């Protein structure tokens, strides 16, 4: 016995075929765009930029955290400098600059 539950007219069959061809053409166009060398290079560049942005963002957060921790060592809760810590560090910095200046002067002379 033949299955007659799907009785369609030739016009309906042609319309289905036309619709499927359009869907296939659209899919092929999309595939063509996806595999085009410029698209592949563009996607790769976008991925690299995204990774760099992510890495830079993480680095910024780490540096910001380190600066905040260092600042907390030299500033009290009210924002005033802690002279007991600032003065020794300033003296060491001046000493190092002095030593570098003397070393540079000796090399020239």
Secondary structure, DSSP 8 states (H G I E B T S, - for coil): ----SS---HHHHHHHHHHHHHHHHHHHHHHHHHTSHHHHHHHHHHHHHHHHHHHHHHHHHHHHHHHHHHHHHHB-TTS-B-HHHHHHHHHHHHHHHHHHHHHHHHHH-
